[in-house]
Amino acid sequence: MPARLRDAKRKIVGSKRTYRALKEGQVAVCYLALDAESRVTEPLRRQCIEVGLEPIYVDSMKDLGRYCGIDVGAAAAAILK
């Protein structure tokens, strides 16, 4: 999973951008951090289910940020279609 996200040509990082892309039907794979606040990740999880995607959970925001190639944590990220 980390290599797939790290090597993806089209990806987005952050809960707001991921939510917007989910609403627009642009997401192929959605990643959510387990240690992120539920008020941030729950709307994303619901939107994933609504569009027929099963979110992939990552242990921590720090790990998800590292997989995305950034130096800070991330609550959500997505690989675009």
PDB file of N, CA, C and O in Angstrom:
ATOM      1  N   MET A   1       0.809  -1.202   0.000  1.00  0.00           N
ATOM      2  CA  MET A   1       0.000   0.000   0.000  1.00  0.00           C
ATOM      3  C   MET A   1       0.854   1.269   0.000  1.00  0.00           C
ATOM      4  O   MET A   1       0.565   2.165  -0.793  1.00  0.00           O
ATOM      5  N   PRO A   2       1.885   1.404   0.834  1.00  0.00           N
ATOM      6  CA  PRO A   2       2.659   2.641   0.817  1.00  0.00           C
ATOM      7  C   PRO A   2       3.283   2.921  -0.548  1.00  0.00           C
ATOM      8  O   PRO A   2       3.302   4.071  -0.989  1.00  0.00           O
ATOM      9  N   ALA A   3       3.785   1.904  -1.215  1.00  0.00           N
ATOM     10  CA  ALA A   3       4.425   2.113  -2.513  1.00  0.00           C
ATOM     11  C   ALA A   3       3.398   2.587  -3.537  1.00  0.00           C
ATOM     12  O   ALA A   3       3.692   3.459  -4.355  1.00  0.00           O
ATOM     13  N   ARG A   4       2.203   2.018  -3.495  1.00  0.00           N
ATOM     14  CA  ARG A   4       1.167   2.409  -4.446  1.00  0.00           C
ATOM     15  C   ARG A   4       0.801   3.885  -4.279  1.00  0.00           C
ATOM     16  O   ARG A   4       0.665   4.612  -5.263  1.00  0.00           O
ATOM     17  N   LEU A   5       0.645   4.311  -3.050  1.00  0.00           N
ATOM     18  CA  LEU A   5       0.304   5.709  -2.796  1.00  0.00           C
ATOM     19  C   LEU A   5       1.482   6.617  -3.121  1.00  0.00           C
ATOM     20  O   LEU A   5       1.304   7.672  -3.731  1.00  0.00           O
ATOM     21  N   ARG A   6       2.667   6.220  -2.723  1.00  0.00           N
ATOM     22  CA  ARG A   6       3.867   7.030  -2.952  1.00  0.00           C
ATOM     23  C   ARG A   6       4.135   7.209  -4.448  1.00  0.00           C
ATOM     24  O   ARG A   6       4.536   8.287  -4.884  1.00  0.00           O
ATOM     25  N   ASP A   7       3.912   6.149  -5.231  1.00  0.00           N
ATOM     26  CA  ASP A   7       4.235   6.176  -6.657  1.00  0.00           C
ATOM     27  C   ASP A   7       3.103   6.690  -7.539  1.00  0.00           C
ATOM     28  O   ASP A   7       3.290   6.850  -8.745  1.00  0.00           O
ATOM     29  N   ALA A   8       1.943   6.949  -6.965  1.00  0.00           N
ATOM     30  CA  ALA A   8       0.795   7.387  -7.757  1.00  0.00           C
ATOM     31  C   ALA A   8       1.100   8.724  -8.441  1.00  0.00           C
ATOM     32  O   ALA A   8       1.621   9.651  -7.822  1.00  0.00           O
ATOM     33  N   LYS A   9       0.769   8.797  -9.703  1.00  0.00           N
ATOM     34  CA  LYS A   9       0.991  10.036 -10.472  1.00  0.00           C
ATOM     35  C   LYS A   9      -0.033  11.100 -10.100  1.00  0.00           C
ATOM     36  O   LYS A   9       0.291  12.286 -10.024  1.00  0.00           O
ATOM     37  N   ARG A  10      -1.276  10.667  -9.868  1.00  0.00           N
ATOM     38  CA  ARG A  10      -2.354  11.610  -9.543  1.00  0.00           C
ATOM     39  C   ARG A  10      -2.883  11.278  -8.151  1.00  0.00           C
ATOM     40  O   ARG A  10      -3.629  10.315  -7.975  1.00  0.00           O
ATOM     41  N   LYS A  11      -2.496  12.072  -7.177  1.00  0.00           N
ATOM     42  CA  LYS A  11      -2.980  11.878  -5.806  1.00  0.00           C
ATOM     43  C   LYS A  11      -3.258  13.221  -5.177  1.00  0.00           C
ATOM     44  O   LYS A  11      -2.751  14.254  -5.615  1.00  0.00           O
ATOM     45  N   ILE A  12      -4.073  13.187  -4.143  1.00  0.00           N
ATOM     46  CA  ILE A  12      -4.353  14.392  -3.377  1.00  0.00           C
ATOM     47  C   ILE A  12      -4.193  14.064  -1.907  1.00  0.00           C
ATOM     48  O   ILE A  12      -4.365  12.917  -1.495  1.00  0.00           O
ATOM     49  N   VAL A  13      -3.868  15.062  -1.128  1.00  0.00           N
ATOM     50  CA  VAL A  13      -3.631  14.887   0.300  1.00  0.00           C
ATOM     51  C   VAL A  13      -4.464  15.913   1.045  1.00  0.00           C
ATOM     52  O   VAL A  13      -4.508  17.083   0.665  1.00  0.00           O
ATOM     53  N   GLY A  14      -5.121  15.474   2.103  1.00  0.00           N
ATOM     54  CA  GLY A  14      -5.914  16.368   2.940  1.00  0.00           C
ATOM     55  C   GLY A  14      -7.384  16.018   2.897  1.00  0.00           C
ATOM     56  O   GLY A  14      -7.905  15.578   1.872  1.00  0.00           O
ATOM     57  N   SER A  15      -8.042  16.219   4.015  1.00  0.00           N
ATOM     58  CA  SER A  15      -9.442  15.807   4.131  1.00  0.00           C
ATOM     59  C   SER A  15     -10.377  16.630   3.243  1.00  0.00           C
ATOM     60  O   SER A  15     -11.288  16.068   2.635  1.00  0.00           O
ATOM     61  N   LYS A  16     -10.176  17.927   3.156  1.00  0.00           N
ATOM     62  CA  LYS A  16     -11.068  18.767   2.352  1.00  0.00           C
ATOM     63  C   LYS A  16     -10.953  18.447   0.866  1.00  0.00           C
ATOM     64  O   LYS A  16     -11.960  18.307   0.173  1.00  0.00           O
ATOM     65  N   ARG A  17      -9.719  18.333   0.386  1.00  0.00           N
ATOM     66  CA  ARG A  17      -9.519  18.014  -1.032  1.00  0.00           C
ATOM     67  C   ARG A  17     -10.026  16.617  -1.351  1.00  0.00           C
ATOM     68  O   ARG A  17     -10.605  16.395  -2.415  1.00  0.00           O
ATOM     69  N   THR A  18      -9.814  15.669  -0.436  1.00  0.00           N
ATOM     70  CA  THR A  18     -10.275  14.299  -0.660  1.00  0.00           C
ATOM     71  C   THR A  18     -11.790  14.251  -0.699  1.00  0.00           C
ATOM     72  O   THR A  18     -12.369  13.572  -1.548  1.00  0.00           O
ATOM     73  N   TYR A  19     -12.438  14.966   0.211  1.00  0.00           N
ATOM     74  CA  TYR A  19     -13.907  14.987   0.236  1.00  0.00           C
ATOM     75  C   TYR A  19     -14.460  15.567  -1.064  1.00  0.00           C
ATOM     76  O   TYR A  19     -15.403  15.025  -1.642  1.00  0.00           O
ATOM     77  N   ARG A  20     -13.875  16.655  -1.512  1.00  0.00           N
ATOM     78  CA  ARG A  20     -14.327  17.289  -2.750  1.00  0.00           C
ATOM     79  C   ARG A  20     -14.165  16.338  -3.945  1.00  0.00           C
ATOM     80  O   ARG A  20     -15.056  16.241  -4.788  1.00  0.00           O
ATOM     81  N   ALA A  21     -13.039  15.648  -4.011  1.00  0.00           N
ATOM     82  CA  ALA A  21     -12.802  14.708  -5.107  1.00  0.00           C
ATOM     83  C   ALA A  21     -13.764  13.520  -5.039  1.00  0.00           C
ATOM     84  O   ALA A  21     -14.205  13.019  -6.073  1.00  0.00           O
ATOM     85  N   LEU A  22     -14.089  13.069  -3.830  1.00  0.00           N
ATOM     86  CA  LEU A  22     -15.075  11.997  -3.681  1.00  0.00           C
ATOM     87  C   LEU A  22     -16.433  12.438  -4.202  1.00  0.00           C
ATOM     88  O   LEU A  22     -17.101  11.688  -4.914  1.00  0.00           O
ATOM     89  N   LYS A  23     -16.843  13.649  -3.850  1.00  0.00           N
ATOM     90  CA  LYS A  23     -18.131  14.179  -4.306  1.00  0.00           C
ATOM     91  C   LYS A  23     -18.180  14.285  -5.833  1.00  0.00           C
ATOM     92  O   LYS A  23     -19.235  14.107  -6.442  1.00  0.00           O
ATOM     93  N   GLU A  24     -17.043  14.575  -6.436  1.00  0.00           N
ATOM     94  CA  GLU A  24     -16.978  14.741  -7.884  1.00  0.00           C
ATOM     95  C   GLU A  24     -16.732  13.429  -8.625  1.00  0.00           C
ATOM     96  O   GLU A  24     -16.679  13.411  -9.855  1.00  0.00           O
ATOM     97  N   GLY A  25     -16.582  12.323  -7.876  1.00  0.00           N
ATOM     98  CA  GLY A  25     -16.388  11.016  -8.496  1.00  0.00           C
ATOM     99  C   GLY A  25     -15.020  10.802  -9.108  1.00  0.00           C
ATOM    100  O   GLY A  25     -14.882  10.023 -10.051  1.00  0.00           O
ATOM    101  N   GLN A  26     -14.002  11.478  -8.590  1.00  0.00           N
ATOM    102  CA  GLN A  26     -12.658  11.400  -9.154  1.00  0.00           C
ATOM    103  C   GLN A  26     -11.735  10.418  -8.441  1.00  0.00           C
ATOM    104  O   GLN A  26     -10.612  10.202  -8.897  1.00  0.00           O
ATOM    105  N   VAL A  27     -12.177   9.812  -7.328  1.00  0.00           N
ATOM    106  CA  VAL A  27     -11.297   9.001  -6.489  1.00  0.00           C
ATOM    107  C   VAL A  27     -11.347   7.530  -6.882  1.00  0.00           C
ATOM    108  O   VAL A  27     -12.416   6.941  -7.038  1.00  0.00           O
ATOM    109  N   ALA A  28     -10.149   6.953  -7.037  1.00  0.00           N
ATOM    110  CA  ALA A  28     -10.040   5.517  -7.299  1.00  0.00           C
ATOM    111  C   ALA A  28      -9.821   4.764  -5.991  1.00  0.00           C
ATOM    112  O   ALA A  28     -10.411   3.705  -5.778  1.00  0.00           O
ATOM    113  N   VAL A  29      -8.967   5.313  -5.105  1.00  0.00           N
ATOM    114  CA  VAL A  29      -8.658   4.690  -3.811  1.00  0.00           C
ATOM    115  C   VAL A  29      -8.585   5.791  -2.763  1.00  0.00           C
ATOM    116  O   VAL A  29      -7.955   6.825  -2.983  1.00  0.00           O
ATOM    117  N   CYS A  30      -9.238   5.563  -1.614  1.00  0.00           N
ATOM    118  CA  CYS A  30      -9.244   6.541  -0.527  1.00  0.00           C
ATOM    119  C   CYS A  30      -8.559   5.959   0.701  1.00  0.00           C
ATOM    120  O   CYS A  30      -8.838   4.827   1.095  1.00  0.00           O
ATOM    121  N   TYR A  31      -7.668   6.729   1.302  1.00  0.00           N
ATOM    122  CA  TYR A  31      -6.945   6.323   2.510  1.00  0.00           C
ATOM    123  C   TYR A  31      -7.341   7.238   3.661  1.00  0.00           C
ATOM    124  O   TYR A  31      -7.394   8.458   3.503  1.00  0.00           O
ATOM    125  N   LEU A  32      -7.618   6.646   4.821  1.00  0.00           N
ATOM    126  CA  LEU A  32      -7.964   7.410   6.020  1.00  0.00           C
ATOM    127  C   LEU A  32      -7.065   6.975   7.169  1.00  0.00           C
ATOM    128  O   LEU A  32      -6.758   5.791   7.310  1.00  0.00           O
ATOM    129  N   ALA A  33      -6.642   7.939   7.995  1.00  0.00           N
ATOM    130  CA  ALA A  33      -5.805   7.639   9.161  1.00  0.00           C
ATOM    131  C   ALA A  33      -6.688   7.262  10.345  1.00  0.00           C
ATOM    132  O   ALA A  33      -7.666   7.948  10.643  1.00  0.00           O
ATOM    133  N   LEU A  34      -6.338   6.170  11.015  1.00  0.00           N
ATOM    134  CA  LEU A  34      -7.123   5.693  12.152  1.00  0.00           C
ATOM    135  C   LEU A  34      -7.050   6.625  13.355  1.00  0.00           C
ATOM    136  O   LEU A  34      -7.997   6.694  14.138  1.00  0.00           O
ATOM    137  N   ASP A  35      -5.939   7.342  13.513  1.00  0.00           N
ATOM    138  CA  ASP A  35      -5.798   8.203  14.686  1.00  0.00           C
ATOM    139  C   ASP A  35      -6.280   9.638  14.446  1.00  0.00           C
ATOM    140  O   ASP A  35      -6.144  10.492  15.322  1.00  0.00           O
ATOM    141  N   ALA A  36      -6.833   9.899  13.277  1.00  0.00           N
ATOM    142  CA  ALA A  36      -7.388  11.234  13.006  1.00  0.00           C
ATOM    143  C   ALA A  36      -8.719  11.378  13.739  1.00  0.00           C
ATOM    144  O   ALA A  36      -9.366  10.381  14.060  1.00  0.00           O
ATOM    145  N   GLU A  37      -9.119  12.598  14.000  1.00  0.00           N
ATOM    146  CA  GLU A  37     -10.383  12.841  14.702  1.00  0.00           C
ATOM    147  C   GLU A  37     -11.552  12.347  13.862  1.00  0.00           C
ATOM    148  O   GLU A  37     -11.590  12.545  12.647  1.00  0.00           O
ATOM    149  N   SER A  38     -12.495  11.709  14.521  1.00  0.00           N
ATOM    150  CA  SER A  38     -13.636  11.140  13.803  1.00  0.00           C
ATOM    151  C   SER A  38     -14.490  12.215  13.131  1.00  0.00           C
ATOM    152  O   SER A  38     -15.135  11.945  12.118  1.00  0.00           O
ATOM    153  N   ARG A  39     -14.501  13.430  13.682  1.00  0.00           N
ATOM    154  CA  ARG A  39     -15.275  14.497  13.045  1.00  0.00           C
ATOM    155  C   ARG A  39     -14.699  14.847  11.679  1.00  0.00           C
ATOM    156  O   ARG A  39     -15.392  15.426  10.842  1.00  0.00           O
ATOM    157  N   VAL A  40     -13.439  14.501  11.449  1.00  0.00           N
ATOM    158  CA  VAL A  40     -12.795  14.742  10.154  1.00  0.00           C
ATOM    159  C   VAL A  40     -12.994  13.544   9.225  1.00  0.00           C
ATOM    160  O   VAL A  40     -13.330  13.714   8.053  1.00  0.00           O
ATOM    161  N   THR A  41     -12.789  12.340   9.746  1.00  0.00           N
ATOM    162  CA  THR A  41     -12.800  11.152   8.888  1.00  0.00           C
ATOM    163  C   THR A  41     -14.187  10.553   8.658  1.00  0.00           C
ATOM    164  O   THR A  41     -14.405   9.893   7.642  1.00  0.00           O
ATOM    165  N   GLU A  42     -15.115  10.763   9.565  1.00  0.00           N
ATOM    166  CA  GLU A  42     -16.445  10.148   9.416  1.00  0.00           C
ATOM    167  C   GLU A  42     -17.186  10.629   8.167  1.00  0.00           C
ATOM    168  O   GLU A  42     -17.754   9.799   7.457  1.00  0.00           O
ATOM    169  N   PRO A  43     -17.207  11.931   7.866  1.00  0.00           N
ATOM    170  CA  PRO A  43     -17.854  12.357   6.619  1.00  0.00           C
ATOM    171  C   PRO A  43     -17.191  11.742   5.378  1.00  0.00           C
ATOM    172  O   PRO A  43     -17.863  11.422   4.397  1.00  0.00           O
ATOM    173  N   LEU A  44     -15.875  11.583   5.436  1.00  0.00           N
ATOM    174  CA  LEU A  44     -15.159  10.961   4.322  1.00  0.00           C
ATOM    175  C   LEU A  44     -15.543   9.489   4.187  1.00  0.00           C
ATOM    176  O   LEU A  44     -15.762   8.998   3.080  1.00  0.00           O
ATOM    177  N   ARG A  45     -15.623   8.795   5.309  1.00  0.00           N
ATOM    178  CA  ARG A  45     -16.001   7.381   5.290  1.00  0.00           C
ATOM    179  C   ARG A  45     -17.408   7.214   4.714  1.00  0.00           C
ATOM    180  O   ARG A  45     -17.648   6.327   3.896  1.00  0.00           O
ATOM    181  N   ARG A  46     -18.334   8.070   5.145  1.00  0.00           N
ATOM    182  CA  ARG A  46     -19.705   8.002   4.627  1.00  0.00           C
ATOM    183  C   ARG A  46     -19.760   8.286   3.133  1.00  0.00           C
ATOM    184  O   ARG A  46     -20.494   7.629   2.395  1.00  0.00           O
ATOM    185  N   GLN A  47     -18.978   9.270   2.693  1.00  0.00           N
ATOM    186  CA  GLN A  47     -18.957   9.603   1.266  1.00  0.00           C
ATOM    187  C   GLN A  47     -18.351   8.454   0.452  1.00  0.00           C
ATOM    188  O   GLN A  47     -18.804   8.175  -0.659  1.00  0.00           O
ATOM    189  N   CYS A  48     -17.341   7.798   0.995  1.00  0.00           N
ATOM    190  CA  CYS A  48     -16.760   6.631   0.316  1.00  0.00           C
ATOM    191  C   CYS A  48     -17.826   5.565   0.099  1.00  0.00           C
ATOM    192  O   CYS A  48     -17.962   5.025  -1.000  1.00  0.00           O
ATOM    193  N   ILE A  49     -18.573   5.268   1.142  1.00  0.00           N
ATOM    194  CA  ILE A  49     -19.617   4.248   1.050  1.00  0.00           C
ATOM    195  C   ILE A  49     -20.677   4.661   0.044  1.00  0.00           C
ATOM    196  O   ILE A  49     -21.167   3.833  -0.724  1.00  0.00           O
ATOM    197  N   GLU A  50     -21.031   5.938   0.048  1.00  0.00           N
ATOM    198  CA  GLU A  50     -22.048   6.437  -0.875  1.00  0.00           C
ATOM    199  C   GLU A  50     -21.640   6.259  -2.339  1.00  0.00           C
ATOM    200  O   GLU A  50     -22.478   5.963  -3.191  1.00  0.00           O
ATOM    201  N   VAL A  51     -20.346   6.442  -2.627  1.00  0.00           N
ATOM    202  CA  VAL A  51     -19.886   6.301  -4.010  1.00  0.00           C
ATOM    203  C   VAL A  51     -19.396   4.884  -4.321  1.00  0.00           C
ATOM    204  O   VAL A  51     -18.946   4.613  -5.434  1.00  0.00           O
ATOM    205  N   GLY A  52     -19.483   3.990  -3.345  1.00  0.00           N
ATOM    206  CA  GLY A  52     -19.139   2.591  -3.581  1.00  0.00           C
ATOM    207  C   GLY A  52     -17.674   2.234  -3.402  1.00  0.00           C
ATOM    208  O   GLY A  52     -17.205   1.246  -3.966  1.00  0.00           O
ATOM    209  N   LEU A  53     -16.951   3.021  -2.629  1.00  0.00           N
ATOM    210  CA  LEU A  53     -15.545   2.726  -2.339  1.00  0.00           C
ATOM    211  C   LEU A  53     -15.402   2.244  -0.903  1.00  0.00           C
ATOM    212  O   LEU A  53     -16.112   2.713  -0.014  1.00  0.00           O
ATOM    213  N   GLU A  54     -14.498   1.319  -0.679  1.00  0.00           N
ATOM    214  CA  GLU A  54     -14.160   0.888   0.671  1.00  0.00           C
ATOM    215  C   GLU A  54     -12.866   1.608   1.048  1.00  0.00           C
ATOM    216  O   GLU A  54     -11.833   1.373   0.422  1.00  0.00           O
ATOM    217  N   PRO A  55     -12.903   2.485   2.065  1.00  0.00           N
ATOM    218  CA  PRO A  55     -11.676   3.202   2.435  1.00  0.00           C
ATOM    219  C   PRO A  55     -10.619   2.246   2.979  1.00  0.00           C
ATOM    220  O   PRO A  55     -10.937   1.232   3.600  1.00  0.00           O
ATOM    221  N   ILE A  56      -9.380   2.586   2.737  1.00  0.00           N
ATOM    222  CA  ILE A  56      -8.252   1.827   3.274  1.00  0.00           C
ATOM    223  C   ILE A  56      -7.739   2.601   4.479  1.00  0.00           C
ATOM    224  O   ILE A  56      -7.459   3.796   4.388  1.00  0.00           O
ATOM    225  N   TYR A  57      -7.618   1.915   5.604  1.00  0.00           N
ATOM    226  CA  TYR A  57      -7.206   2.581   6.835  1.00  0.00           C
ATOM    227  C   TYR A  57      -5.716   2.414   7.069  1.00  0.00           C
ATOM    228  O   TYR A  57      -5.153   1.334   6.887  1.00  0.00           O
ATOM    229  N   VAL A  58      -5.086   3.524   7.482  1.00  0.00           N
ATOM    230  CA  VAL A  58      -3.666   3.566   7.797  1.00  0.00           C
ATOM    231  C   VAL A  58      -3.557   3.827   9.299  1.00  0.00           C
ATOM    232  O   VAL A  58      -4.364   4.567   9.861  1.00  0.00           O
ATOM    233  N   ASP A  59      -2.568   3.225   9.947  1.00  0.00           N
ATOM    234  CA  ASP A  59      -2.442   3.307  11.405  1.00  0.00           C
ATOM    235  C   ASP A  59      -2.378   4.722  11.956  1.00  0.00           C
ATOM    236  O   ASP A  59      -3.009   5.017  12.971  1.00  0.00           O
ATOM    237  N   SER A  60      -1.631   5.597  11.310  1.00  0.00           N
ATOM    238  CA  SER A  60      -1.483   6.937  11.888  1.00  0.00           C
ATOM    239  C   SER A  60      -1.408   8.009  10.808  1.00  0.00           C
ATOM    240  O   SER A  60      -1.098   7.739   9.647  1.00  0.00           O
ATOM    241  N   MET A  61      -1.701   9.221  11.230  1.00  0.00           N
ATOM    242  CA  MET A  61      -1.614  10.374  10.340  1.00  0.00           C
ATOM    243  C   MET A  61      -0.170  10.577   9.893  1.00  0.00           C
ATOM    244  O   MET A  61       0.087  10.939   8.744  1.00  0.00           O
ATOM    245  N   LYS A  62       0.759  10.347  10.795  1.00  0.00           N
ATOM    246  CA  LYS A  62       2.174  10.498  10.468  1.00  0.00           C
ATOM    247  C   LYS A  62       2.568   9.540   9.347  1.00  0.00           C
ATOM    248  O   LYS A  62       3.245   9.934   8.397  1.00  0.00           O
ATOM    249  N   ASP A  63       2.139   8.273   9.459  1.00  0.00           N
ATOM    250  CA  ASP A  63       2.439   7.285   8.417  1.00  0.00           C
ATOM    251  C   ASP A  63       1.818   7.687   7.082  1.00  0.00           C
ATOM    252  O   ASP A  63       2.468   7.600   6.040  1.00  0.00           O
ATOM    253  N   LEU A  64       0.560   8.126   7.113  1.00  0.00           N
ATOM    254  CA  LEU A  64      -0.118   8.504   5.877  1.00  0.00           C
ATOM    255  C   LEU A  64       0.594   9.689   5.219  1.00  0.00           C
ATOM    256  O   LEU A  64       0.765   9.709   4.000  1.00  0.00           O
ATOM    257  N   GLY A  65       1.003  10.658   6.008  1.00  0.00           N
ATOM    258  CA  GLY A  65       1.757  11.788   5.461  1.00  0.00           C
ATOM    259  C   GLY A  65       3.066  11.335   4.829  1.00  0.00           C
ATOM    260  O   GLY A  65       3.443  11.797   3.752  1.00  0.00           O
ATOM    261  N   ARG A  66       3.747  10.436   5.505  1.00  0.00           N
ATOM    262  CA  ARG A  66       5.016   9.913   4.975  1.00  0.00           C
ATOM    263  C   ARG A  66       4.787   9.156   3.668  1.00  0.00           C
ATOM    264  O   ARG A  66       5.566   9.304   2.726  1.00  0.00           O
ATOM    265  N   TYR A  67       3.729   8.347   3.600  1.00  0.00           N
ATOM    266  CA  TYR A  67       3.412   7.615   2.368  1.00  0.00           C
ATOM    267  C   TYR A  67       3.125   8.569   1.213  1.00  0.00           C
ATOM    268  O   TYR A  67       3.366   8.241   0.051  1.00  0.00           O
ATOM    269  N   CYS A  68       2.609   9.753   1.542  1.00  0.00           N
ATOM    270  CA  CYS A  68       2.283  10.751   0.512  1.00  0.00           C
ATOM    271  C   CYS A  68       3.488  11.594   0.138  1.00  0.00           C
ATOM    272  O   CYS A  68       3.429  12.382  -0.805  1.00  0.00           O
ATOM    273  N   GLY A  69       4.581  11.433   0.871  1.00  0.00           N
ATOM    274  CA  GLY A  69       5.789  12.192   0.571  1.00  0.00           C
ATOM    275  C   GLY A  69       5.821  13.579   1.174  1.00  0.00           C
ATOM    276  O   GLY A  69       6.523  14.459   0.675  1.00  0.00           O
ATOM    277  N   ILE A  70       5.055  13.787   2.262  1.00  0.00           N
ATOM    278  CA  ILE A  70       5.089  15.089   2.935  1.00  0.00           C
ATOM    279  C   ILE A  70       5.640  14.910   4.348  1.00  0.00           C
ATOM    280  O   ILE A  70       5.662  13.798   4.874  1.00  0.00           O
ATOM    281  N   ASP A  71       6.080  15.997   4.951  1.00  0.00           N
ATOM    282  CA  ASP A  71       6.726  15.942   6.260  1.00  0.00           C
ATOM    283  C   ASP A  71       5.770  16.100   7.434  1.00  0.00           C
ATOM    284  O   ASP A  71       6.206  16.099   8.586  1.00  0.00           O
ATOM    285  N   VAL A  72       4.491  16.234   7.167  1.00  0.00           N
ATOM    286  CA  VAL A  72       3.493  16.386   8.235  1.00  0.00           C
ATOM    287  C   VAL A  72       2.458  15.281   8.107  1.00  0.00           C
ATOM    288  O   VAL A  72       2.383  14.599   7.085  1.00  0.00           O
ATOM    289  N   GLY A  73       1.669  15.113   9.142  1.00  0.00           N
ATOM    290  CA  GLY A  73       0.632  14.094   9.109  1.00  0.00           C
ATOM    291  C   GLY A  73      -0.522  14.485   8.202  1.00  0.00           C
ATOM    292  O   GLY A  73      -0.720  15.657   7.882  1.00  0.00           O
ATOM    293  N   ALA A  74      -1.279  13.468   7.794  1.00  0.00           N
ATOM    294  CA  ALA A  74      -2.455  13.697   6.948  1.00  0.00           C
ATOM    295  C   ALA A  74      -3.589  12.799   7.430  1.00  0.00           C
ATOM    296  O   ALA A  74      -3.372  11.616   7.692  1.00  0.00           O
ATOM    297  N   ALA A  75      -4.795  13.350   7.549  1.00  0.00           N
ATOM    298  CA  ALA A  75      -5.948  12.572   7.960  1.00  0.00           C
ATOM    299  C   ALA A  75      -6.490  11.747   6.810  1.00  0.00           C
ATOM    300  O   ALA A  75      -7.046  10.670   7.024  1.00  0.00           O
ATOM    301  N   ALA A  76      -6.331  12.244   5.585  1.00  0.00           N
ATOM    302  CA  ALA A  76      -6.870  11.558   4.411  1.00  0.00           C
ATOM    303  C   ALA A  76      -6.024  11.833   3.188  1.00  0.00           C
ATOM    304  O   ALA A  76      -5.354  12.861   3.081  1.00  0.00           O
ATOM    305  N   ALA A  77      -6.074  10.886   2.270  1.00  0.00           N
ATOM    306  CA  ALA A  77      -5.400  11.033   0.980  1.00  0.00           C
ATOM    307  C   ALA A  77      -6.140  10.145  -0.020  1.00  0.00           C
ATOM    308  O   ALA A  77      -6.877   9.236   0.365  1.00  0.00           O
ATOM    309  N   ALA A  78      -5.937  10.417  -1.280  1.00  0.00           N
ATOM    310  CA  ALA A  78      -6.619   9.629  -2.303  1.00  0.00           C
ATOM    311  C   ALA A  78      -5.788   9.544  -3.567  1.00  0.00           C
ATOM    312  O   ALA A  78      -5.050  10.466  -3.913  1.00  0.00           O
ATOM    313  N   ILE A  79      -5.926   8.419  -4.247  1.00  0.00           N
ATOM    314  CA  ILE A  79      -5.381   8.259  -5.591  1.00  0.00           C
ATOM    315  C   ILE A  79      -6.535   8.543  -6.538  1.00  0.00           C
ATOM    316  O   ILE A  79      -7.622   7.983  -6.393  1.00  0.00           O
ATOM    317  N   LEU A  80      -6.294   9.408  -7.500  1.00  0.00           N
ATOM    318  CA  LEU A  80      -7.341   9.801  -8.433  1.00  0.00           C
ATOM    319  C   LEU A  80      -7.404   8.844  -9.618  1.00  0.00           C
ATOM    320  O   LEU A  80      -6.435   8.162  -9.952  1.00  0.00           O
ATOM    321  N   LYS A  81      -8.582   8.822 -10.240  1.00  0.00           N
ATOM    322  CA  LYS A  81      -8.787   7.975 -11.424  1.00  0.00           C
ATOM    323  C   LYS A  81      -7.974   8.494 -12.587  1.00  0.00           C
ATOM    324  O   LYS A  81      -8.012   7.917 -13.673  1.00  0.00           O
TER     325      LYS A  81
END
